[in-house]
Amino acid sequence: MSALAAQESPTASGTSRVLDVQGLDVRLGRFHLLHDVSFTIDRGERVGLIGESGSGKSLTSLALLGLLPEDARIGGSVRLAGVGYDLVGARERDLAQVRGRDVAMVFQEPMTALNPTMRVGDQVAEAITIHAGRSSRDGGARTDRAAVRTRTVELLDQVGLPNPADCARAYPHQLSGGQRQRVVLAIALANDPALLVCDEPTTALDVTVQARVLDLIVRGVAARDAAMLFITHDLSVVATVCERVLVMYGGRVVEAGPVEEVFRRPRHRYTQGLLAASDLDTAEPGGRLPTIRGSVPPAGAFPDGCVFRSRCDYATSECAVLPPWTGTDPGHGFACIHPAGEEAAR
């Protein structure tokens, strides 16, 4: 068990665990992409996963659902409530039963997630019938075609599509980007999954549409008392919809804790840099915006030891050794030898 897993505190409510990830490790060819990723999510909990592009966020989500390339080498453990086996190393036919039933995903680009040759209602109905008899909502009585049609329209209505019966007859290209993303959400929620994974679901949407889709996602998850892993680079979105946050860089979780605590008092220098670069409220007109120097290295080019040390202004020779996971306040931990907030003590 990793240090993060050992020190991570349960949620205050003590609710049942939905997702338990321990030591998740991914290699593709000669590249080591994920390193000892460990975290848990409880029922009803909304957790954000943040970091720059190339930090390993989307790769983590694909690993959870068994969607990595066949030649990927995966280690560690992924356990999901209601599933009696480890998803790491599971057979594809078993994973196909889990996806859409126990865990579902909302992808960033709905046009690539939807089949352009099928009416959207047929795609929602397909998600229902594939797992007919396995959802807790109706005890397995959803094979009747009329019932499936009714449920399809009901789901499209729940995600706020106007005239849902008419929308069901439309093809994806006949809908707006926001409407297509609502269809993807309806498909994801069709079988009342215990865990919803959202990978940058609002990035391509206008701000006003984004707010509406975020509200629909949160309400859909809350109505099912489901858990959610929300992947994004937008810190303001995490502050709005999540209770806990994981900060990822270089394929490692470098800080984790309650959103309010991490955003108010970041300890890892990478988290500190992300927050500073996102804080437009304190930026002076015409002044220079704070940035993190350099850019995210390509896969396989991260330094040994602290993965952030090549871009960190506080790095020393000590950072060439992998920093230990340090727990501070309940549920808040980080992996940094020279953490933020300790300058006054030096």
C-alpha positions in Angstrom: 0.0 0.0 0.0 1.3 3.5 -0.9 1.9 6.2 1.7 -1.1 8.1 0.2 -3.4 5.1 0.7 -2.1 4.5 4.2 -2.6 8.1 5.4 -5.8 8.9 3.5 -8.6 9.5 6.0 -12.1 8.2 5.4 -14.8 10.8 4.8 -16.5 12.3 7.8 -19.8 10.7 6.9 -18.3 7.2 7.0 -20.3 6.2 4.0 -19.6 3.0 2.1 -16.6 2.9 -0.3 -17.3 2.9 -4.0 -13.8 3.0 -5.5 -10.5 1.8 -4.1 -7.4 2.4 -6.2 -4.1 1.1 -4.8 -0.7 1.4 -6.4 -2.0 1.9 -9.9 1.0 1.7 -12.3 0.9 2.0 -16.1 3.7 1.4 -18.6 3.3 1.7 -22.3 6.3 0.5 -24.3 9.4 2.0 -22.7 7.4 4.8 -21.0 6.4 4.7 -17.4 3.2 6.8 -17.4 1.5 6.3 -14.0 3.4 5.8 -10.7 1.8 4.2 -7.6 -1.5 6.1 -7.9 -3.7 5.4 -4.9 -7.0 7.0 -3.8 -10.5 6.1 -2.7 -14.0 7.6 -3.3 -17.0 6.9 -1.1 -20.6 6.8 -2.0 -22.0 10.3 -2.6 -18.6 11.9 -2.7 -17.4 14.1 -5.5 -13.7 14.1 -6.1 -11.7 16.3 -8.6 -8.5 15.3 -10.3 -6.6 18.3 -11.6 -3.3 19.0 -13.4 -2.0 20.3 -16.6 -2.3 18.5 -19.9 0.1 15.6 -19.9 0.0 15.0 -16.2 -1.8 11.7 -16.4 -5.4 12.6 -15.5 -7.2 11.1 -18.6 -4.8 8.1 -18.5 -5.9 7.4 -15.0 -9.6 7.4 -16.0 -8.9 5.1 -18.9 -7.0 2.7 -16.7 -9.9 2.6 -14.2 -12.3 1.5 -17.0 -9.9 -0.9 -18.7 -9.7 1.2 -21.8 -6.0 1.3 -22.3 -4.2 -0.2 -25.3 -3.8 -4.0 -25.2 0.0 -3.7 -25.0 -0.2 -1.5 -21.8 1.3 -3.1 -18.7 -0.8 -2.3 -15.7 -0.1 -3.0 -12.1 -1.8 -2.3 -8.8 -5.4 -2.8 -7.9 -8.8 -1.2 -8.8 -11.8 -2.3 -6.8 -15.3 -1.2 -7.4 -18.3 -1.7 -5.1 -20.5 -4.5 -6.2 -17.9 -6.1 -8.4 -16.3 -9.2 -6.9 -13.0 -9.0 -8.7 -10.1 -6.7 -9.4 -10.6 -4.6 -12.5 -6.8 -4.7 -13.2 -6.2 -7.8 -15.2 -9.9 -8.6 -15.6 -11.1 -10.2 -18.9 -12.6 -7.8 -21.5 -16.0 -9.6 -21.4 -16.2 -9.0 -17.7 -15.1 -5.4 -18.0 -17.8 -4.9 -20.7 -20.4 -5.9 -18.1 -19.0 -3.4 -15.6 -18.8 -0.4 -17.9 -22.1 1.4 -18.1 -23.6 -0.6 -15.2 -21.3 -0.1 -12.2 -19.1 2.7 -13.6 -19.9 5.1 -16.5 -17.9 7.8 -18.2 -18.7 11.2 -19.7 -16.0 12.0 -22.3 -14.8 15.4 -23.3 -15.9 15.4 -26.9 -19.5 14.1 -27.4 -19.2 13.9 -31.2 -16.5 11.2 -30.8 -18.5 9.5 -28.0 -21.7 9.2 -30.0 -22.4 7.2 -33.1 -23.1 9.6 -36.0 -25.1 7.0 -37.9 -27.6 6.3 -35.1 -30.4 8.4 -33.7 -29.6 9.6 -30.2 -32.7 7.9 -28.7 -31.5 4.6 -30.1 -28.1 5.1 -28.5 -29.7 5.8 -25.1 -31.9 2.7 -25.5 -29.0 0.6 -26.4 -27.3 1.5 -23.2 -30.4 0.5 -21.3 -30.9 -2.9 -23.1 -27.3 -4.0 -23.0 -27.5 -4.1 -19.2 -31.2 -5.0 -18.9 -31.9 -6.9 -15.7 -28.8 -5.6 -13.9 -29.8 -2.1 -12.8 -31.1 -1.6 -9.2 -33.8 0.8 -10.4 -36.3 -1.7 -11.7 -35.2 -5.1 -10.5 -34.5 -6.2 -14.1 -37.8 -5.5 -15.8 -36.6 -3.3 -18.7 -36.6 -5.6 -21.7 -40.0 -4.4 -23.0 -39.5 -2.2 -26.0 -42.2 0.3 -24.9 -40.7 0.5 -21.5 -37.3 1.2 -23.0 -38.7 4.0 -25.1 -40.4 5.5 -22.1 -37.2 5.3 -20.1 -35.2 6.8 -22.9 -37.4 9.9 -23.2 -37.4 10.1 -19.4 -33.6 10.2 -19.3 -33.4 12.8 -22.0 -35.9 14.9 -20.1 -33.9 14.5 -16.9 -30.8 16.0 -18.6 -32.7 19.1 -19.6 -33.2 18.5 -23.4 -36.2 20.4 -24.8 -38.9 18.2 -26.4 -37.1 15.0 -25.4 -39.3 12.8 -27.6 -38.3 14.9 -30.7 -34.6 14.9 -29.6 -34.7 11.1 -29.4 -35.3 11.0 -33.2 -32.5 13.4 -34.0 -29.0 12.4 -35.1 -26.0 13.8 -33.2 -25.1 16.3 -35.9 -28.6 17.9 -35.6 -27.9 18.9 -32.0 -25.8 21.6 -30.5 -22.6 20.8 -28.6 -24.3 21.3 -25.2 -27.3 19.1 -26.3 -24.9 16.3 -27.5 -23.1 16.4 -24.1 -26.5 16.0 -22.4 -27.2 13.0 -24.5 -23.8 11.5 -23.4 -24.7 12.2 -19.8 -28.1 10.5 -20.2 -26.4 7.4 -21.6 -23.9 7.4 -18.7 -26.7 7.7 -16.1 -29.0 5.2 -17.8 -28.2 2.3 -15.5 -27.7 4.2 -12.3 -23.9 3.5 -11.9 -22.3 3.6 -8.5 -19.4 5.7 -10.0 -19.5 8.4 -12.7 -16.2 9.4 -14.2 -16.2 12.8 -16.1 -13.2 13.6 -18.2 -13.2 17.3 -19.0 -16.9 17.1 -19.9 -17.4 20.9 -20.3 -14.2 22.1 -21.9 -15.6 22.5 -25.4 -18.8 24.3 -24.2 -19.7 28.0 -23.9 -19.5 29.3 -20.3 -23.3 29.6 -19.9 -23.8 26.1 -21.3 -21.0 24.8 -19.2 -22.7 25.9 -16.0 -25.9 24.2 -17.0 -24.2 20.9 -17.8 -22.3 21.0 -14.6 -25.5 21.5 -12.7 -27.1 18.5 -14.5 -24.1 16.3 -13.7 -24.1 17.2 -10.0 -27.9 16.7 -9.8 -27.8 13.4 -11.7 -25.1 12.1 -9.4 -26.8 13.3 -6.2 -30.2 11.8 -7.3 -28.5 8.4 -7.5 -26.3 8.8 -4.4 -23.4 7.9 -6.7 -19.7 8.8 -6.4 -18.0 11.0 -9.0 -14.4 11.4 -10.2 -14.3 14.8 -12.1 -11.2 15.3 -14.3 -10.4 18.9 -15.3 -7.7 21.5 -15.6 -10.2 24.2 -14.5 -9.7 24.8 -10.8 -12.9 27.0 -10.6 -15.0 24.0 -11.7 -13.5 21.8 -9.0 -14.2 24.5 -6.4 -17.8 24.5 -7.6 -18.7 20.8 -7.9 -16.2 18.8 -5.8 -15.6 18.2 -2.1 -12.1 16.7 -2.3 -9.3 17.1 -4.8 -6.3 15.1 -6.1 -3.5 17.1 -7.7 -1.6 15.1 -10.3 1.7 15.8 -12.1 4.1 13.5 -14.0 1.8 10.5 -13.4 1.9 10.9 -9.6 -0.6 12.3 -7.1 1.4 15.0 -5.5 -1.3 16.5 -3.1 -4.7 15.5 -2.0 -7.3 16.8 0.5 -10.5 18.7 1.0 -11.0 21.3 -1.8 -11.3 24.2 0.6 -8.2 23.2 2.5 -6.0 22.5 -0.5 -7.0 25.7 -2.3 -6.7 27.8 0.8 -3.4 26.4 2.0 -1.6 24.4 -0.8 1.5 22.6 0.4 3.1 21.1 -2.8 4.9 23.7 -4.9 3.1 22.5 -8.0 -0.3 23.0 -6.4 0.8 26.5 -5.3 1.9 27.3 -8.9 -1.4 26.1 -10.4 -3.4 28.2 -7.9 -1.3 31.3 -8.5 -1.6 31.0 -12.3 -5.4 30.7 -12.0 -5.9 33.6 -9.6 -7.1 36.4 -11.8 -8.8 38.3 -9.0 -5.5 39.6 -7.6 -3.8 40.2 -10.9 -2.9 43.8 -11.5 -4.2 45.4 -14.8 -1.3 45.5 -17.3 0.8 43.5 -14.9 2.5 40.1 -15.6 0.4 37.1 -14.7 2.1 34.4 -12.6 3.1 31.3 -14.5 4.9 28.0 -13.8 8.2 28.1 -15.7 8.8 25.7 -18.5 6.3 23.2 -19.7 5.2 19.7 -18.9 7.9 17.3 -20.1 6.9 14.6 -22.7 6.2 11.0 -21.5 9.3 9.4 -20.1 11.2 12.7 -19.6 10.2 13.5 -16.1 13.1 13.6 -13.7 13.8 11.0 -11.0 12.9 11.9 -7.4 10.3 14.7 -7.3 8.7 14.8 -10.7 8.2 18.6 -10.5 11.8 19.5 -9.6 12.8 20.5 -13.1 10.3 23.4 -13.0 10.3 24.2 -9.3 12.0 27.4 -8.1 12.5 25.8 -4.7 14.2 22.6 -5.8 17.5 21.5 -4.2 19.7 18.4 -4.5 17.5 16.8 -1.9 14.7 16.7 -4.4 16.5 14.1 -6.5 15.1 11.6 -4.0 11.4 10.7 -4.2 9.7 12.7 -1.5 7.7 10.9 1.2 4.0 11.4 1.5 3.3 13.8 4.4 -0.1 14.0 6.1 -1.0 17.3 7.8 -4.6 18.1 8.6 -7.1 15.2 8.5 -7.3 14.0 4.9 -4.8 16.5 3.6 -1.4 15.2 2.4 1.4 16.0 0.0 4.7 14.8 -1.4 7.1 17.8 -1.2 10.5 18.2 0.6 10.2 22.0 0.6 6.5 22.6 1.0 4.7 25.9 0.7 3.9 27.6 4.0 7.1 26.8 5.7 9.2 29.8 4.5 8.8 31.7 7.7 10.3 28.7 9.7 13.5 28.6 7.6 
